[in-house]
């Protein structure tokens, strides 16, 4: 559409109602005015004491017209209440009756000296509410000419003075000028009202379109008021925050305390500059939050863009495992073949009859370290080969129940030493079952080996479920052991780091890598009461 097209449309067809949503309300207001005027005339007739003479020329006609006017006023109010007949018919019909009755009242009072001439201005302007245009101007012109002609007639009868004809002409001219000015002003005002209405519709449509686009974005969008209340949340943000119910106008702290903490820091220390923070929502979902200011400093709001880092983490993990696979493939031939030769030579030496105790001890050291080196290579190879997990939907509580029985049986533990609690009981995850078994078995075996010197003192708790206001599922493996020092926690998941001379230092590293390759995460949580807690966070499907 070319510029100016809408303006042409407004000139061709103006909005029929001036600056009002319901034209019936304006018409009812005019009917109330008519009823008030008719009542005032009737009261003036009843209370007349001679100071003011109404209907001096034709008193009976004045009384009859006043009564008729009161009846029409009551009838018009009822018609507008029931909205019958339609608006245009009522406007034209009752306005014509008003002009005719007012002219009759002026005539019966002996001309404009009675002071009723100015009352003609109100019914002359009423048609502009329904149809501003030449019809209204024509009605004003006919009314003015009729008023002048009536004054001339009364003068010829000797009822009115000659100067009254001039006064009638001035009133008629005033009515014409007001009608003409009103016509121009109302047409412009109606055009502006129509333009504003169309602009309002355009803005509403644009707002709806913007909201629809925001709701379909993969990144989460939150708009938070200066008071901390949530104004808007799109579908992605709603899902990241655990699908909270009844969130509108509620404080952000109620649903995302970690996010609210970073928001307050940004408001007081960084705003209005843009800033991003990596946040673990409710200790589970990893998101990156970017804060930006909306509005002025006095009435500001904050837009928070939430990005789920799970997919990015999985891509990095795939690249890392691919690189690891290339590395292990290259070292397998270069290390395992010489290592195999060393092990074979040591095996042949043990069969010699001339070996003393010192030589035998040295051979044992060679064989032990060769086996350890071979185990390390096997572990790295197994990790690189499992870069494409075969995820399945697993009922977590049922799967862990079978795992618990197997673990207790193979390690000869008592039933009460390993507890299991999952809430809700129907929690379902997507994970490679072989990977999950390897991860949890490794964590439980570490607790069995390192928590206590006596395995009979071990108490192992497996707890999991879906925390409030988060979409992800959490699984904790908790033991009652001695825990870990700060220095150990810093290097816990580093490859080849171990506190035992028997281990390879790859168990926890491999467990974390397997979690990452399945879209989950593994972390250590320090417990104030002692012991260790390894937490697996399973990300739900997006």
N, C-alpha and C positions, 0 to 999 in steps of 0.2 A: 504494500500500500504506500503510495507516495505521500510526502508531507503535505498537509492541508486538506486531505481527503475527508478526514473526520469533521473539519470545520465546515466544509461544504454540506455535509450531511446535517449538521446542526442548523444551518441556515434554511435548508429545505424543510426540515421537520423538527420543530422545537419540542422540548419536553413539555407535555401538557400541564404538569403540575409544578408550581414554582417552589423550589427549595423545600419540599416536604415529601415525606415518604407516603403519607396517607392523606389524600385530598379530602376525604370525608370529614376529617377533623377540622379543617379550615371552614368547610361549609357549615358544620354544626356550630362553630364559633360565631359565624355570621347569623345563623338562626337564633342563637341566644341573644345577640345584639338586637335583632328584630323584635324578639319577645320583650326585651327590656324597654325598647323604645315605645312599643305599643302599650305596655303597662304604664309607662311614665305619662303618655298622652291621656290615658284613661283616668289616672289619678289626678292629673291637672284639671280635667273636666269636672270631676267630682268635687274638688277642693277649691274651685274658682270662686273668688270673692269680689271680682270687679276690677282688681288691679291689672290683671292680664286677661284680655278677652280673646279666646280661641274660637276660630270659626266665625269671625265678626260678620263676614259677608253672607255666608250660608251656614248658620249654626247647625241646622238639622243634617245637612250634608256632611259637616265635619264630624258630628257624633256618629253618623252611620259609617263613615269611612274609618273612624277610630275603632269601632267595634269589629268591623270587617278585618282591619289590620291585625287586631289581637287574635281573631279566629285563624287567620292565615299563618300568623306566627306560631300558634300552637300546632297547626297542621304541618307546617314545614319542619318543626322539630321532630314530630313523629315520623315523617317521611325520611328524614336523614337518619333516624335511629334504625329504621327497618331497611334503609338503603333501597327504597323503591319510590318512584322510578329511578333510572340510573342517574349518574352524577351530572352529565351534560344537560339532561332534560330538566332536572331540578334547578340547576344553576340559571339557565335561561328563563324558565317559566317564573320562578319566584323573583328574579331580578326585574323582569318586565312588570310583574304585579307591584313590586315595591315602587318603581318609578311612577307607574300610573297612580297609585294611592298617594304618594308624596305630592305629585302634581295636583291631585284633587284636594289635598289638605291645604296646599298653597293657594289654590283658587278659592276654596271656601273661606280662607282667612283674609281674602282681599289682596293677595299678591305677596311679594317677597318681604313686605314690611312685617309680616308675621314671624320672620326669622327661620322659616323652614327650607329656604333655598339651599343652604349649605349641606343639608342632609342628603341632597341628591348625589353628592360626591361619593358616598360609601357604596351604594348599589352600582354606580357607574364603574367602580374599580373591581368589583367582585368578578365579572366575567374574565378578567385577566388571569385569574387563578386556574381557569379551565381552558381558555383558548385565547392567548394574547395574539392580537392581530387586527386586521382592518375591520372585522365585525364589531369589536369593542369600540374602536374609534367612531364607527358609524353610529353606534348606539349613543355615544356621548354627544355627537353632533346633533342627532335628532332630539335628544333631551334638551340641549341648549336652545335650539330653534323653537321647540315647543314652549319653553319657558318665556322666551322673548315674545312669541306670538300671544301667549296668555296675558302678559303684561300689557301689550298693546290693546287687546280686547277689553281688559279691565279699565284701562285708561279711557277707551271710547265710551264705556258705560258710566264714567265718572266715579268709579270706585277707587282707582289708583291715580296718583299724581304723575305728571309728565316725567319728573326726575326718576321715578321708579322704573321707567322703561330703560333708562341708562344703567341703573343699578342691575336690572335683570340681564342686560347685555354683558355687563362686566362679570356677573356670576357665570353666565354661559361661556364667556371667553376663558374664565378661570378653570371651569370644568374641562374645556377642550384642551387647555395647556397641560393641566395635570394628567389628563388621559393620554395625551401624546407623549409626555415625559415618562409616565409610568409604562407605556407600551415599549418605549425604547429600553428603559432600564430593566424591565422584567424579561424582555427577550434576551438581553445580554446576560442577566443573572441566571436565566433558565439554561442558556447555552453553557455558562460556566459550571452550573450544577451538573449538567449532563456530562460535561468533560471530566469533572471531578469524580463523578460516579464511574465513568469508564476507566479513568486512571486507577480508581480504587479496585475495580474488578481486575485490571491488568496486574496491579500489585499483589492482589490476593492470589491470582493464578501463578504469578512468578514465585510468590512465597510457597505455594503448594508444590510447585515444580522443584524449587530448591530443597524443600524438606524431603520430597520423594527421592531426589538425588542423594541427599545425605543419608537417608535410610538404607539406600542400596550400596553405599560405599563399604568396601571390605575393612577399611580402617574405622575405628570407633571415634565418634564425635560426641563430646560432652560440652554443654554450655552451663556454666555455674555462675550464679549471681554473686555480687559482692558480699552478701550475707552468708554465702556458703551453700545456699539451696540450689538444687538441680533444676534448671529451666528446661533443658532439652537433652535427650539421649537417643541416639539412633540404634538401629537393630544390632549392629556389630558391638557397640559399647555395652549395650544391655546384655549381650551374650558373654562378653569378657568379664563383666562384673557379677556373673552368676545368675542372670535373669531375675533381678530383684523385683518384687511386687510393690505397687503403690509408691513409686519413687518420685513422682512429681511434687515439686516444691519441698522435698525433704532434704535435710543436710547431707552433703556428700560424705561426711565423716561416718554416718550411719552405715553406709554400704562399702566404703573403701577408705579405711583410716590411713593406710600407707599413702594412697594417692592424695588425700586431703592434707597430710603432713607436708608432702612436697609442694602442694599448691600454696599453703601458707608460707612456706619458705620462699617460694617464687614471688608471692605478693609483697612480702616485706623486704626482700633482699635483691631481687633481680628485675621485677616488673618496672617498666613495660617492655623490656627487651625479651626476645624470644629465647626459650631455653628448653632443653630436653633432659629427661631423667629416665634411667632404667629402674623399674619398680617390680617387686614381686608382690602381686596383689594377694592378700590374705595368706601370704607365705607359700602360694602355689603358682598362680599364673604369672608368667614373665611377660611384662609389657614395657614398651617405651612410650613415655608420655611427653608430649610437646605442648607447652603453654604459650598462649598468645592472648593479648588484651583486646576486648571488644568495647566500643563506646568510649566515652570520655573518662577522665580520671575521677570526676565527681560521681558519675553514674556508670561505673564500669561493670563489665561482666568478663568472664574468662572462658575462652574456648580451649578445650583440652582434646588433643588428637592422640588417640590410643592406637598403638601398633603392636600386634601380637608378634613376638620375636620367635615363636616356636618354629614357624616355617623357615625363617632365615637361619635358625640354629640347625635345623635338619639339613639344609643345603650345605652349610659349612661342614657339618658332620660327614656328609656324603663325599665332599671333596677331600676331607682329611683321611677318610678310610680308603679312598681311591689312591691317595698318595702313599698311605701305609702299605697298601697291597703291592704297589710297584716296588717299594723298598724291600719288603719281605721276600718278594719273588727274586729280587737280585741277590739278597744275602743268603737265601736258602742254599743255593749251589756253592757259594763261596765259603760258607761256614760249616754246614752240616756234613759235607763230604770229608773235609779234614778232621772234623770232630768225630765222625764215624771211624776214621782210620786210627785216631788216638785211642778211642774206646776199644777197638778190635786189638790193637797192639797191647794195651793194658790187660785185656782178657787173656791173651797168649802168654804174657809174662807171669800171670798168676798160676799157670799150669807148670811152671818151671820148678824143679826139685831143689835148686840151689839158692832159693830165696830165703834171706833171714827176716827177722821180725821188722826191722827198720824198713827194708825194701817193701815188704808186704804192706806196711802202713802207708808208704808213699803211693803204692799202686791203688790202695783204697781211696786215698785223697783224689788221685787222678780220675778214677771211675765215678766217684761221687760228684765231682765238679763237672765232669762231662755229661752226666745225667741231668744235672741242674741246668747246664747250658742248653741241652737239648729240650728240656721242659720249657725254658724261656722262649726258644725259637718256636716250639709248637704252639705256645700260647699266643704269640704275636701272629703266627700264621692263621690260627683259628679266628682271631679277631678280624683280620683282613678279609677272610673268606665269608664272613657273615655281614657284609655290607648291604645286603638286600633282605631285610627281615620279612618273614611271612606272617603278617599280622592276622590274628583271628579275634573274634568276639568271645571274651571269656567272662563267665560269671565269677567274679573275684572271690566271693566267700566260699563257693563250692570248690573252686580250684585250690585255694589255700587250705581248705579242710583236708583234701587229699595229700597235699604237700606236707602238711603237719604230721599226718599219720606216718608217711614214708620217712620223714626226717627223724621222728622219735624212734621208729623201729630200727633204722640203720645205725643210729648213734647210741642206742640202748639207754634212752632217757625215760624218765617217768612222765606220765600224762600231764600232771600238774605243772611240770617245768616249762611247758610251752602253751601259752594261752592265745586264743584267737578271738578278735572282736571286729566285726565289720558292720557299719551302719551308714546308709540303709543296706539291708540284707540282699537286695536285688541289684547291687552295684555291678555294672558291666564295664569292662575296659577292652581296648583293642591293642593287642600285644602279641609278639611272637612267643608262643608257649615255651619253646626250647630256650629262648633267651631269658624269659622270666624265671624259669626254673634255675638256670645257671646263676642269675643275679641273686635271687633270694637264698639259694643254697650257699653261695659264697658268703653272703652276709651272716647267715646263721652259723656256718662253720667257723667264721672268724670269731663270733661271739663265744662259741663253744671252746675254741682253742686259746683265746687270749683274755676273756673276761675274768676267769678264775683259774687258779692252779688246779682246783678240784672241780671237774665238770658237774658233780652232784650238787654244787651250790648255785649253779646257773639258773636264772629265771628269765625266760625269753617271752616277750609280749609282742604279738603281731596285731597292730591296730590300724584301721583304715576307714575310709568313707569320704563323703562329700561335705566339706566345711560350708558354713553359711556364707552366702553372697560370693560364691566362686563357682566357676563351671568345672574346675578340675578336680581330680580324685587324688587323695593322699593315702600313702601306706607307710606306716612307721614300723621299723624293726628295732625294738628296745631291749637292752639287756641290763642287768644289775651289777655290771662289772666295775672295774676301777676307772673307767673313762680314759680320756686322752689329754695330754698336755697341750698347751697352746701351740708350741712348736710342732708337735705331731699333727695337729689339725691343719696347720698351714700347708703341709706337704702331703696330706693324706692321700690325695688322688693323683699324685705325680707318678709317672711310670718308673718302676724299679725302686721305689721307696718302700722299705720294709723295716720293721723293728725286730724281725726274727731272722736268724741265720739259715732257717730252713726254707723260707718262702722266696718267691721270685720278685715280689713287689709289683706284680701286674694284676692281682685279683681285683682290687678296688678300681684301678684304672680301667680294666676291661669291663667291669660292671657299669661304670659310668658311661663308657663309650657305647655299650649295648643299649643302655637306657636312652641315650641321645639318638641313636639310630632308629629307635622305635617312637620318637617324638615325646619322650619322657625326660625327667631329670633326676639325678641322685645327689643328695647333699648330706652333710653331717650336721646334726643339731646337738649343741651342748645342753646337757640337762643340769639344772641347779642342784638336783638331789643326788647327782652322781650317775655313773653308768653312761652308756652310749646310745645314741638314737640315729639310725640311718633312715632318711626319708626319701621315698620315691614319689614323684608327682607325675601322674598320668594326665596328659592333655586330652580332653574330649575332642571329637571331630568338630571342625568348624563348619 
